[in-house]
Amino acid sequence: SRPTTLDELTRYLGSIFWKAYKAEYPILASLARDILITLASGSRSKQLALVDKFLSTQEKHSKKE
C-alpha cells in the first residue's frame, strides 16, 4: 500500500528526533530505528520479530542490573 503524507511525516519527525538524541539514548535510538523501519515495511511478521527482539533486549538489560 502507498504511504500517506501523515505516515511519511511521522517517520520523518521520528527520524529527526532520534538522530538528535541517539548519543544520549543509544539503546532506545536503536529500537526506534528498528520500529520505524518495520512500520514503514508494513510486514506483520517483521513487526512480531521486532516485538520479540525488544522483549529479549529488555530481559538482557534487566539481568545486568
mmCIF file of the N, C-alpha and C atoms, coordinates in Angstrom:
data_MODEL
# 
_entry.id   MODEL 
# 
loop_
_atom_site.group_PDB 
_atom_site.id 
_atom_site.type_symbol 
_atom_site.label_atom_id 
_atom_site.label_alt_id 
_atom_site.label_comp_id 
_atom_site.label_asym_id 
_atom_site.label_entity_id 
_atom_site.label_seq_id 
_atom_site.pdbx_PDB_ins_code 
_atom_site.Cartn_x 
_atom_site.Cartn_y 
_atom_site.Cartn_z 
_atom_site.occupancy 
_atom_site.B_iso_or_equiv 
_atom_site.pdbx_formal_charge 
_atom_site.auth_seq_id 
_atom_site.auth_comp_id 
_atom_site.auth_asym_id 
_atom_site.auth_atom_id 
_atom_site.pdbx_PDB_model_num 
ATOM 1   N N  . SER A 1 1  ? 0.835  -1.191  0.000  1.00 0.00 ? 1  SER A N  1 
ATOM 2   C CA . SER A 1 1  ? 0.000  0.000   0.000  1.00 0.00 ? 1  SER A CA 1 
ATOM 3   C C  . SER A 1 1  ? 0.876  1.249   0.000  1.00 0.00 ? 1  SER A C  1 
ATOM 4   N N  . ARG A 1 2  ? 0.377  2.303   -0.576 1.00 0.00 ? 2  ARG A N  1 
ATOM 5   C CA . ARG A 1 2  ? 1.109  3.565   -0.644 1.00 0.00 ? 2  ARG A CA 1 
ATOM 6   C C  . ARG A 1 2  ? 1.058  4.294   0.687  1.00 0.00 ? 2  ARG A C  1 
ATOM 7   N N  . PRO A 1 3  ? 2.206  4.792   1.151  1.00 0.00 ? 3  PRO A N  1 
ATOM 8   C CA . PRO A 1 3  ? 2.179  5.555   2.400  1.00 0.00 ? 3  PRO A CA 1 
ATOM 9   C C  . PRO A 1 3  ? 1.451  6.879   2.210  1.00 0.00 ? 3  PRO A C  1 
ATOM 10  N N  . THR A 1 4  ? 0.794  7.305   3.260  1.00 0.00 ? 4  THR A N  1 
ATOM 11  C CA . THR A 1 4  ? 0.108  8.596   3.220  1.00 0.00 ? 4  THR A CA 1 
ATOM 12  C C  . THR A 1 4  ? 1.080  9.701   3.623  1.00 0.00 ? 4  THR A C  1 
ATOM 13  N N  . THR A 1 5  ? 0.678  10.916  3.412  1.00 0.00 ? 5  THR A N  1 
ATOM 14  C CA . THR A 1 5  ? 1.503  12.057  3.810  1.00 0.00 ? 5  THR A CA 1 
ATOM 15  C C  . THR A 1 5  ? 1.740  12.040  5.313  1.00 0.00 ? 5  THR A C  1 
ATOM 16  N N  . LEU A 1 6  ? 0.721  11.700  6.072  1.00 0.00 ? 6  LEU A N  1 
ATOM 17  C CA . LEU A 1 6  ? 0.861  11.628  7.525  1.00 0.00 ? 6  LEU A CA 1 
ATOM 18  C C  . LEU A 1 6  ? 1.852  10.542  7.924  1.00 0.00 ? 6  LEU A C  1 
ATOM 19  N N  . ASP A 1 7  ? 1.816  9.384   7.263  1.00 0.00 ? 7  ASP A N  1 
ATOM 20  C CA . ASP A 1 7  ? 2.780  8.314   7.542  1.00 0.00 ? 7  ASP A CA 1 
ATOM 21  C C  . ASP A 1 7  ? 4.207  8.807   7.311  1.00 0.00 ? 7  ASP A C  1 
ATOM 22  N N  . GLU A 1 8  ? 4.415  9.464   6.185  1.00 0.00 ? 8  GLU A N  1 
ATOM 23  C CA . GLU A 1 8  ? 5.749  9.962   5.864  1.00 0.00 ? 8  GLU A CA 1 
ATOM 24  C C  . GLU A 1 8  ? 6.198  11.026  6.857  1.00 0.00 ? 8  GLU A C  1 
ATOM 25  N N  . LEU A 1 9  ? 5.308  11.917  7.239  1.00 0.00 ? 9  LEU A N  1 
ATOM 26  C CA . LEU A 1 9  ? 5.644  12.964  8.200  1.00 0.00 ? 9  LEU A CA 1 
ATOM 27  C C  . LEU A 1 9  ? 5.998  12.358  9.552  1.00 0.00 ? 9  LEU A C  1 
ATOM 28  N N  . THR A 1 10 ? 5.236  11.385  9.988  1.00 0.00 ? 10 THR A N  1 
ATOM 29  C CA . THR A 1 10 ? 5.503  10.724  11.264 1.00 0.00 ? 10 THR A CA 1 
ATOM 30  C C  . THR A 1 10 ? 6.875  10.059  11.254 1.00 0.00 ? 10 THR A C  1 
ATOM 31  N N  . ARG A 1 11 ? 7.194  9.351   10.189 1.00 0.00 ? 11 ARG A N  1 
ATOM 32  C CA . ARG A 1 11 ? 8.507  8.699   10.085 1.00 0.00 ? 11 ARG A CA 1 
ATOM 33  C C  . ARG A 1 11 ? 9.621  9.740   10.055 1.00 0.00 ? 11 ARG A C  1 
ATOM 34  N N  . TYR A 1 12 ? 9.405  10.817  9.301  1.00 0.00 ? 12 TYR A N  1 
ATOM 35  C CA . TYR A 1 12 ? 10.414 11.867  9.177  1.00 0.00 ? 12 TYR A CA 1 
ATOM 36  C C  . TYR A 1 12 ? 10.690 12.530  10.526 1.00 0.00 ? 12 TYR A C  1 
ATOM 37  N N  . LEU A 1 13 ? 9.652  12.926  11.234 1.00 0.00 ? 13 LEU A N  1 
ATOM 38  C CA . LEU A 1 13 ? 9.831  13.573  12.536 1.00 0.00 ? 13 LEU A CA 1 
ATOM 39  C C  . LEU A 1 13 ? 10.489 12.628  13.528 1.00 0.00 ? 13 LEU A C  1 
ATOM 40  N N  . GLY A 1 14 ? 10.106 11.368  13.493 1.00 0.00 ? 14 GLY A N  1 
ATOM 41  C CA . GLY A 1 14 ? 10.731 10.381  14.371 1.00 0.00 ? 14 GLY A CA 1 
ATOM 42  C C  . GLY A 1 14 ? 12.212 10.236  14.083 1.00 0.00 ? 14 GLY A C  1 
ATOM 43  N N  . SER A 1 15 ? 12.574 10.246  12.824 1.00 0.00 ? 15 SER A N  1 
ATOM 44  C CA . SER A 1 15 ? 13.983 10.079  12.473 1.00 0.00 ? 15 SER A CA 1 
ATOM 45  C C  . SER A 1 15 ? 14.803 11.303  12.888 1.00 0.00 ? 15 SER A C  1 
ATOM 46  N N  . ILE A 1 16 ? 14.235 12.493  12.777 1.00 0.00 ? 16 ILE A N  1 
ATOM 47  C CA . ILE A 1 16 ? 14.942 13.708  13.204 1.00 0.00 ? 16 ILE A CA 1 
ATOM 48  C C  . ILE A 1 16 ? 15.203 13.659  14.709 1.00 0.00 ? 16 ILE A C  1 
ATOM 49  N N  . PHE A 1 17 ? 14.205 13.289  15.476 1.00 0.00 ? 17 PHE A N  1 
ATOM 50  C CA . PHE A 1 17 ? 14.354 13.222  16.930 1.00 0.00 ? 17 PHE A CA 1 
ATOM 51  C C  . PHE A 1 17 ? 15.459 12.247  17.314 1.00 0.00 ? 17 PHE A C  1 
ATOM 52  N N  . TRP A 1 18 ? 15.433 11.051  16.742 1.00 0.00 ? 18 TRP A N  1 
ATOM 53  C CA . TRP A 1 18 ? 16.406 10.043  17.142 1.00 0.00 ? 18 TRP A CA 1 
ATOM 54  C C  . TRP A 1 18 ? 17.805 10.341  16.637 1.00 0.00 ? 18 TRP A C  1 
ATOM 55  N N  . LYS A 1 19 ? 17.930 11.040  15.527 1.00 0.00 ? 19 LYS A N  1 
ATOM 56  C CA . LYS A 1 19 ? 19.264 11.479  15.096 1.00 0.00 ? 19 LYS A CA 1 
ATOM 57  C C  . LYS A 1 19 ? 19.834 12.464  16.109 1.00 0.00 ? 19 LYS A C  1 
ATOM 58  N N  . ALA A 1 20 ? 18.996 13.318  16.645 1.00 0.00 ? 20 ALA A N  1 
ATOM 59  C CA . ALA A 1 20 ? 19.444 14.322  17.608 1.00 0.00 ? 20 ALA A CA 1 
ATOM 60  C C  . ALA A 1 20 ? 19.804 13.709  18.961 1.00 0.00 ? 20 ALA A C  1 
ATOM 61  N N  . TYR A 1 21 ? 19.119 12.644  19.350 1.00 0.00 ? 21 TYR A N  1 
ATOM 62  C CA . TYR A 1 21 ? 19.298 12.089  20.692 1.00 0.00 ? 21 TYR A CA 1 
ATOM 63  C C  . TYR A 1 21 ? 19.919 10.695  20.733 1.00 0.00 ? 21 TYR A C  1 
ATOM 64  N N  . LYS A 1 22 ? 20.431 10.204  19.604 1.00 0.00 ? 22 LYS A N  1 
ATOM 65  C CA . LYS A 1 22 ? 20.960 8.839   19.601 1.00 0.00 ? 22 LYS A CA 1 
ATOM 66  C C  . LYS A 1 22 ? 22.176 8.672   20.511 1.00 0.00 ? 22 LYS A C  1 
ATOM 67  N N  . ALA A 1 23 ? 22.977 9.713   20.689 1.00 0.00 ? 23 ALA A N  1 
ATOM 68  C CA . ALA A 1 23 ? 24.132 9.621   21.588 1.00 0.00 ? 23 ALA A CA 1 
ATOM 69  C C  . ALA A 1 23 ? 23.690 9.571   23.047 1.00 0.00 ? 23 ALA A C  1 
ATOM 70  N N  . GLU A 1 24 ? 22.620 10.283  23.360 1.00 0.00 ? 24 GLU A N  1 
ATOM 71  C CA . GLU A 1 24 ? 22.122 10.327  24.737 1.00 0.00 ? 24 GLU A CA 1 
ATOM 72  C C  . GLU A 1 24 ? 21.330 9.072   25.106 1.00 0.00 ? 24 GLU A C  1 
ATOM 73  N N  . TYR A 1 25 ? 20.617 8.505   24.134 1.00 0.00 ? 25 TYR A N  1 
ATOM 74  C CA . TYR A 1 25 ? 19.783 7.322   24.358 1.00 0.00 ? 25 TYR A CA 1 
ATOM 75  C C  . TYR A 1 25 ? 20.092 6.260   23.301 1.00 0.00 ? 25 TYR A C  1 
ATOM 76  N N  . PRO A 1 26 ? 21.280 5.655   23.330 1.00 0.00 ? 26 PRO A N  1 
ATOM 77  C CA . PRO A 1 26 ? 21.674 4.746   22.248 1.00 0.00 ? 26 PRO A CA 1 
ATOM 78  C C  . PRO A 1 26 ? 20.804 3.498   22.120 1.00 0.00 ? 26 PRO A C  1 
ATOM 79  N N  . ILE A 1 27 ? 20.377 2.922   23.209 1.00 0.00 ? 27 ILE A N  1 
ATOM 80  C CA . ILE A 1 27 ? 19.552 1.707   23.151 1.00 0.00 ? 27 ILE A CA 1 
ATOM 81  C C  . ILE A 1 27 ? 18.167 2.039   22.610 1.00 0.00 ? 27 ILE A C  1 
ATOM 82  N N  . LEU A 1 28 ? 17.559 3.083   23.148 1.00 0.00 ? 28 LEU A N  1 
ATOM 83  C CA . LEU A 1 28 ? 16.237 3.488   22.657 1.00 0.00 ? 28 LEU A CA 1 
ATOM 84  C C  . LEU A 1 28 ? 16.295 3.935   21.201 1.00 0.00 ? 28 LEU A C  1 
ATOM 85  N N  . ALA A 1 29 ? 17.369 4.615   20.820 1.00 0.00 ? 29 ALA A N  1 
ATOM 86  C CA . ALA A 1 29 ? 17.504 5.056   19.430 1.00 0.00 ? 29 ALA A CA 1 
ATOM 87  C C  . ALA A 1 29 ? 17.587 3.865   18.489 1.00 0.00 ? 29 ALA A C  1 
ATOM 88  N N  . SER A 1 30 ? 18.304 2.832   18.904 1.00 0.00 ? 30 SER A N  1 
ATOM 89  C CA . SER A 1 30 ? 18.403 1.623   18.085 1.00 0.00 ? 30 SER A CA 1 
ATOM 90  C C  . SER A 1 30 ? 17.046 0.946   17.940 1.00 0.00 ? 30 SER A C  1 
ATOM 91  N N  . LEU A 1 31 ? 16.321 0.852   19.036 1.00 0.00 ? 31 LEU A N  1 
ATOM 92  C CA . LEU A 1 31 ? 14.983 0.254   18.984 1.00 0.00 ? 31 LEU A CA 1 
ATOM 93  C C  . LEU A 1 31 ? 14.041 1.104   18.135 1.00 0.00 ? 31 LEU A C  1 
ATOM 94  N N  . ALA A 1 32 ? 14.124 2.416   18.283 1.00 0.00 ? 32 ALA A N  1 
ATOM 95  C CA . ALA A 1 32 ? 13.267 3.306   17.490 1.00 0.00 ? 32 ALA A CA 1 
ATOM 96  C C  . ALA A 1 32 ? 13.556 3.158   16.004 1.00 0.00 ? 32 ALA A C  1 
ATOM 97  N N  . ARG A 1 33 ? 14.834 3.053   15.654 1.00 0.00 ? 33 ARG A N  1 
ATOM 98  C CA . ARG A 1 33 ? 15.198 2.860   14.250 1.00 0.00 ? 33 ARG A CA 1 
ATOM 99  C C  . ARG A 1 33 ? 14.572 1.582   13.710 1.00 0.00 ? 33 ARG A C  1 
ATOM 100 N N  . ASP A 1 34 ? 14.681 0.506   14.482 1.00 0.00 ? 34 ASP A N  1 
ATOM 101 C CA . ASP A 1 34 ? 14.085 -0.767  14.060 1.00 0.00 ? 34 ASP A CA 1 
ATOM 102 C C  . ASP A 1 34 ? 12.571 -0.647  13.911 1.00 0.00 ? 34 ASP A C  1 
ATOM 103 N N  . ILE A 1 35 ? 11.949 0.038   14.854 1.00 0.00 ? 35 ILE A N  1 
ATOM 104 C CA . ILE A 1 35 ? 10.489 0.198   14.805 1.00 0.00 ? 35 ILE A CA 1 
ATOM 105 C C  . ILE A 1 35 ? 10.079 1.018   13.590 1.00 0.00 ? 35 ILE A C  1 
ATOM 106 N N  . LEU A 1 36 ? 10.766 2.134   13.356 1.00 0.00 ? 36 LEU A N  1 
ATOM 107 C CA . LEU A 1 36 ? 10.421 2.981   12.212 1.00 0.00 ? 36 LEU A CA 1 
ATOM 108 C C  . LEU A 1 36 ? 10.598 2.240   10.895 1.00 0.00 ? 36 LEU A C  1 
ATOM 109 N N  . ILE A 1 37 ? 11.664 1.465   10.783 1.00 0.00 ? 37 ILE A N  1 
ATOM 110 C CA . ILE A 1 37 ? 11.894 0.688   9.561  1.00 0.00 ? 37 ILE A CA 1 
ATOM 111 C C  . ILE A 1 37 ? 10.814 -0.368  9.399  1.00 0.00 ? 37 ILE A C  1 
ATOM 112 N N  . THR A 1 38 ? 10.481 -1.049  10.490 1.00 0.00 ? 38 THR A N  1 
ATOM 113 C CA . THR A 1 38 ? 9.474  -2.108  10.432 1.00 0.00 ? 38 THR A CA 1 
ATOM 114 C C  . THR A 1 38 ? 8.103  -1.546  10.095 1.00 0.00 ? 38 THR A C  1 
ATOM 115 N N  . LEU A 1 39 ? 7.738  -0.441  10.709 1.00 0.00 ? 39 LEU A N  1 
ATOM 116 C CA . LEU A 1 39 ? 6.441  0.160   10.415 1.00 0.00 ? 39 LEU A CA 1 
ATOM 117 C C  . LEU A 1 39 ? 6.359  0.605   8.962  1.00 0.00 ? 39 LEU A C  1 
ATOM 118 N N  . ALA A 1 40 ? 7.460  1.079   8.438  1.00 0.00 ? 40 ALA A N  1 
ATOM 119 C CA . ALA A 1 40 ? 7.477  1.505   7.037  1.00 0.00 ? 40 ALA A CA 1 
ATOM 120 C C  . ALA A 1 40 ? 7.293  0.322   6.098  1.00 0.00 ? 40 ALA A C  1 
ATOM 121 N N  . SER A 1 41 ? 7.804  -0.837  6.493  1.00 0.00 ? 41 SER A N  1 
ATOM 122 C CA . SER A 1 41 ? 7.696  -2.016  5.626  1.00 0.00 ? 41 SER A CA 1 
ATOM 123 C C  . SER A 1 41 ? 6.290  -2.603  5.661  1.00 0.00 ? 41 SER A C  1 
ATOM 124 N N  . GLY A 1 42 ? 5.598  -2.452  6.794  1.00 0.00 ? 42 GLY A N  1 
ATOM 125 C CA . GLY A 1 42 ? 4.231  -2.946  6.904  1.00 0.00 ? 42 GLY A CA 1 
ATOM 126 C C  . GLY A 1 42 ? 4.101  -4.454  7.027  1.00 0.00 ? 42 GLY A C  1 
ATOM 127 N N  . SER A 1 43 ? 5.198  -5.163  7.185  1.00 0.00 ? 43 SER A N  1 
ATOM 128 C CA . SER A 1 43 ? 5.153  -6.617  7.274  1.00 0.00 ? 43 SER A CA 1 
ATOM 129 C C  . SER A 1 43 ? 4.795  -7.057  8.696  1.00 0.00 ? 43 SER A C  1 
ATOM 130 N N  . ARG A 1 44 ? 3.749  -7.835  8.816  1.00 0.00 ? 44 ARG A N  1 
ATOM 131 C CA . ARG A 1 44 ? 3.300  -8.316  10.130 1.00 0.00 ? 44 ARG A CA 1 
ATOM 132 C C  . ARG A 1 44 ? 4.354  -9.212  10.774 1.00 0.00 ? 44 ARG A C  1 
ATOM 133 N N  . SER A 1 45 ? 4.989  -10.079 10.002 1.00 0.00 ? 45 SER A N  1 
ATOM 134 C CA . SER A 1 45 ? 5.999  -10.973 10.572 1.00 0.00 ? 45 SER A CA 1 
ATOM 135 C C  . SER A 1 45 ? 7.199  -10.172 11.082 1.00 0.00 ? 45 SER A C  1 
ATOM 136 N N  . LYS A 1 46 ? 7.567  -9.107  10.383 1.00 0.00 ? 46 LYS A N  1 
ATOM 137 C CA . LYS A 1 46 ? 8.664  -8.260  10.850 1.00 0.00 ? 46 LYS A CA 1 
ATOM 138 C C  . LYS A 1 46 ? 8.267  -7.533  12.132 1.00 0.00 ? 46 LYS A C  1 
ATOM 139 N N  . GLN A 1 47 ? 7.024  -7.114  12.221 1.00 0.00 ? 47 GLN A N  1 
ATOM 140 C CA . GLN A 1 47 ? 6.560  -6.438  13.428 1.00 0.00 ? 47 GLN A CA 1 
ATOM 141 C C  . GLN A 1 47 ? 6.625  -7.382  14.625 1.00 0.00 ? 47 GLN A C  1 
ATOM 142 N N  . LEU A 1 48 ? 6.223  -8.632  14.433 1.00 0.00 ? 48 LEU A N  1 
ATOM 143 C CA . LEU A 1 48 ? 6.287  -9.608  15.523 1.00 0.00 ? 48 LEU A CA 1 
ATOM 144 C C  . LEU A 1 48 ? 7.730  -9.905  15.909 1.00 0.00 ? 48 LEU A C  1 
ATOM 145 N N  . ALA A 1 49 ? 8.607  -9.986  14.924 1.00 0.00 ? 49 ALA A N  1 
ATOM 146 C CA . ALA A 1 49 ? 10.023 -10.214 15.205 1.00 0.00 ? 49 ALA A CA 1 
ATOM 147 C C  . ALA A 1 49 ? 10.600 -9.051  16.003 1.00 0.00 ? 49 ALA A C  1 
ATOM 148 N N  . LEU A 1 50 ? 10.158 -7.847  15.695 1.00 0.00 ? 50 LEU A N  1 
ATOM 149 C CA . LEU A 1 50 ? 10.623 -6.670  16.414 1.00 0.00 ? 50 LEU A CA 1 
ATOM 150 C C  . LEU A 1 50 ? 10.186 -6.706  17.875 1.00 0.00 ? 50 LEU A C  1 
ATOM 151 N N  . VAL A 1 51 ? 8.965  -7.098  18.119 1.00 0.00 ? 51 VAL A N  1 
ATOM 152 C CA . VAL A 1 51 ? 8.472  -7.218  19.494 1.00 0.00 ? 51 VAL A CA 1 
ATOM 153 C C  . VAL A 1 51 ? 9.306  -8.247  20.249 1.00 0.00 ? 51 VAL A C  1 
ATOM 154 N N  . ASP A 1 52 ? 9.604  -9.361  19.609 1.00 0.00 ? 52 ASP A N  1 
ATOM 155 C CA . ASP A 1 52 ? 10.429 -10.399 20.224 1.00 0.00 ? 52 ASP A CA 1 
ATOM 156 C C  . ASP A 1 52 ? 11.821 -9.848  20.548 1.00 0.00 ? 52 ASP A C  1 
ATOM 157 N N  . LYS A 1 53 ? 12.409 -9.118  19.619 1.00 0.00 ? 53 LYS A N  1 
ATOM 158 C CA . LYS A 1 53 ? 13.730 -8.524  19.843 1.00 0.00 ? 53 LYS A CA 1 
ATOM 159 C C  . LYS A 1 53 ? 13.689 -7.542  21.007 1.00 0.00 ? 53 LYS A C  1 
ATOM 160 N N  . PHE A 1 54 ? 12.662 -6.716  21.053 1.00 0.00 ? 54 PHE A N  1 
ATOM 161 C CA . PHE A 1 54 ? 12.525 -5.745  22.130 1.00 0.00 ? 54 PHE A CA 1 
ATOM 162 C C  . PHE A 1 54 ? 12.443 -6.442  23.486 1.00 0.00 ? 54 PHE A C  1 
ATOM 163 N N  . LEU A 1 55 ? 11.613 -7.473  23.573 1.00 0.00 ? 55 LEU A N  1 
ATOM 164 C CA . LEU A 1 55 ? 11.465 -8.195  24.839 1.00 0.00 ? 55 LEU A CA 1 
ATOM 165 C C  . LEU A 1 55 ? 12.761 -8.879  25.240 1.00 0.00 ? 55 LEU A C  1 
ATOM 166 N N  . SER A 1 56 ? 13.472 -9.437  24.284 1.00 0.00 ? 56 SER A N  1 
ATOM 167 C CA . SER A 1 56 ? 14.755 -10.079 24.571 1.00 0.00 ? 56 SER A CA 1 
ATOM 168 C C  . SER A 1 56 ? 15.765 -9.061  25.081 1.00 0.00 ? 56 SER A C  1 
ATOM 169 N N  . THR A 1 57 ? 15.791 -7.898  24.461 1.00 0.00 ? 57 THR A N  1 
ATOM 170 C CA . THR A 1 57 ? 16.705 -6.832  24.879 1.00 0.00 ? 57 THR A CA 1 
ATOM 171 C C  . THR A 1 57 ? 16.384 -6.381  26.295 1.00 0.00 ? 57 THR A C  1 
ATOM 172 N N  . GLN A 1 58 ? 15.117 -6.220  26.591 1.00 0.00 ? 58 GLN A N  1 
ATOM 173 C CA . GLN A 1 58 ? 14.711 -5.802  27.929 1.00 0.00 ? 58 GLN A CA 1 
ATOM 174 C C  . GLN A 1 58 ? 15.126 -6.834  28.968 1.00 0.00 ? 58 GLN A C  1 
ATOM 175 N N  . GLU A 1 59 ? 14.957 -8.096  28.635 1.00 0.00 ? 59 GLU A N  1 
ATOM 176 C CA . GLU A 1 59 ? 15.327 -9.167  29.558 1.00 0.00 ? 59 GLU A CA 1 
ATOM 177 C C  . GLU A 1 59 ? 16.832 -9.162  29.816 1.00 0.00 ? 59 GLU A C  1 
ATOM 178 N N  . LYS A 1 60 ? 17.634 -8.980  28.779 1.00 0.00 ? 60 LYS A N  1 
ATOM 179 C CA . LYS A 1 60 ? 19.090 -8.948  28.932 1.00 0.00 ? 60 LYS A CA 1 
ATOM 180 C C  . LYS A 1 60 ? 19.522 -7.782  29.804 1.00 0.00 ? 60 LYS A C  1 
ATOM 181 N N  . HIS A 1 61 ? 18.927 -6.619  29.583 1.00 0.00 ? 61 HIS A N  1 
ATOM 182 C CA . HIS A 1 61 ? 19.305 -5.437  30.355 1.00 0.00 ? 61 HIS A CA 1 
ATOM 183 C C  . HIS A 1 61 ? 18.850 -5.534  31.807 1.00 0.00 ? 61 HIS A C  1 
ATOM 184 N N  . SER A 1 62 ? 17.734 -6.166  32.063 1.00 0.00 ? 62 SER A N  1 
ATOM 185 C CA . SER A 1 62 ? 17.274 -6.301  33.448 1.00 0.00 ? 62 SER A CA 1 
ATOM 186 C C  . SER A 1 62 ? 18.155 -7.281  34.216 1.00 0.00 ? 62 SER A C  1 
ATOM 187 N N  . LYS A 1 63 ? 18.737 -8.253  33.531 1.00 0.00 ? 63 LYS A N  1 
ATOM 188 C CA . LYS A 1 63 ? 19.643 -9.201  34.188 1.00 0.00 ? 63 LYS A CA 1 
ATOM 189 C C  . LYS A 1 63 ? 20.971 -8.548  34.546 1.00 0.00 ? 63 LYS A C  1 
ATOM 190 N N  . LYS A 1 64 ? 21.392 -7.539  33.761 1.00 0.00 ? 64 LYS A N  1 
ATOM 191 C CA . LYS A 1 64 ? 22.654 -6.845  34.021 1.00 0.00 ? 64 LYS A CA 1 
ATOM 192 C C  . LYS A 1 64 ? 22.568 -5.959  35.251 1.00 0.00 ? 64 LYS A C  1 
ATOM 193 N N  . GLU A 1 65 ? 21.377 -5.496  35.580 1.00 0.00 ? 65 GLU A N  1 
ATOM 194 C CA . GLU A 1 65 ? 21.210 -4.547  36.696 1.00 0.00 ? 65 GLU A CA 1 
ATOM 195 C C  . GLU A 1 65 ? 21.146 -5.224  37.999 1.00 0.00 ? 65 GLU A C  1 
# 
